[in-house]
Amino acid sequence: MLKTLRAPGASSDLAERVADPRSACASPDDLSRNIFGLLGIPVDALDFPSLLRSMDLATRAGSPFLISTPNVNFLVKSQNNRTFRESILLSDLCLADGMPLIWIAKLLRIPIHERIAGSDLFGRLKSANATGRRLRVFLLGGAEGLAATVGAKLNAKKGGLECVGVLNPGFGTIEEMSSPKIVDEINASNADLIAVFFGAEKAQVWLLHNHWRLRAPVRAQFGATIAFEAGSVRRAPPMLRSTGFEWLWRIKEEPYLWRRYWNDGRALLAMLVTCVLPLMLSERRMRNLNKLSIARSDDHGSMTLALSGAAVAAYVDGAIEQLRDALDSGKRVIVDLSNTQYIDARFFGLFLMVRKQLASRGQKLLFTGASADLRRIFRLNRFEFLLSQEV
């Protein structure tokens, strides 16, 4: 079957860990997300009202809903830490928490315009009627005493958040911090939201490790938000945050952070030179691309979708329809790239969502036929790991 699309104007261990029979109905269809692949990670293009609506729907549904907040530190860590990267790829929403990500998106013509920082999200949730009702929140982690301070502040006001529990599990391995006692205490609170204040890597892995053990539907890592809310660290003024130089203020407030920002800055500069600039040049050369068509063939155990032409945003709606049908078939999904001219950030985002859906049932997204030029596009976008699962 041939269909022409008209323009409408995991590491396996982590994937298996989150695979669960309930996952088929646990969250809305990931393919409906307006998501883009940005230098190896997914980023959703959405605004605060849309985010709050998604959180409210997840809370009412009572199904696990993991929110990740990628910033430059996330981006850098994801390049070399497969487990950390998988925690982002398997999330239900990925928010651009960092102005440099917005700048890169602009350079690559990716329509992600609004920074949604974890600290700003927490502030919105505190506001009365932010989601239409008061959310019960469990505060996990942070320096000694900070969570209790913030919990008391939340409960002293009739805002959008009610603190129903605080816990500082101290230091230890993921397994030690996931003991039945800790998980039972969190679950007994009947929280709607678990706000985690570990370091980025530990928080993400902890959340994935306990994905099906936790009862609270919405979970997210909020980083330094606990210190801002407790008043132990002052957050940068809004003007400085909007210019992208919040990191200078953070170093002033917490001098020990200079090394992290130095290392992240150097890694980001390298990605700009080796990935972003070549991608900008590649896109300018791709002016006369063919319209995308998809030929579908299937046998007893697999369904193959052969993409011919340009896999770009203008044709994504038709591709979503075809890929959704492939997923619904329950068969092994193979994407044939033999005649694909180009893949843009929107299609990389779509492939990541298909990969996520397949991972939830213990399957893998397979590719075949990628040319040398197309492999270069995968590499420049930092998605060469997708091609590790080739037929």
Secondary structure, DSSP 8 states (H G I E B T S, - for coil): -EEE-------HHHHHHH--GGGGGTSS-GGGS-EEEETTEEEE---HHHHHHHHHHHHHHT--EEEE---HHHHHHHHH-HHHHHHHHT-SEE---SHHHHHHHHHTT--------HHHHHHHHHSTTSSSS-EEEEEEESSTTHHHHHHHHHHHTTSSEEEEEEE---S--TTGGG-HHHHHHHHHTT-SEEEEES-HHHHHHHHHHTTTT---SEEEE-TTHHHHHHTSS----HHHHHHT-HHHHHHHH-GGGHHHHHHHHHHHHHHIIIIIHHHHHHHHH--S----EEEEEE-SSEEEEEEEEEE-GGGHHHHHHHHHHHHHTTSEEEEEEEEEEEE-HHHHHHHHHHHHHHHTTT---EEE---HHHHHHHHHTT-GGGGGSB-
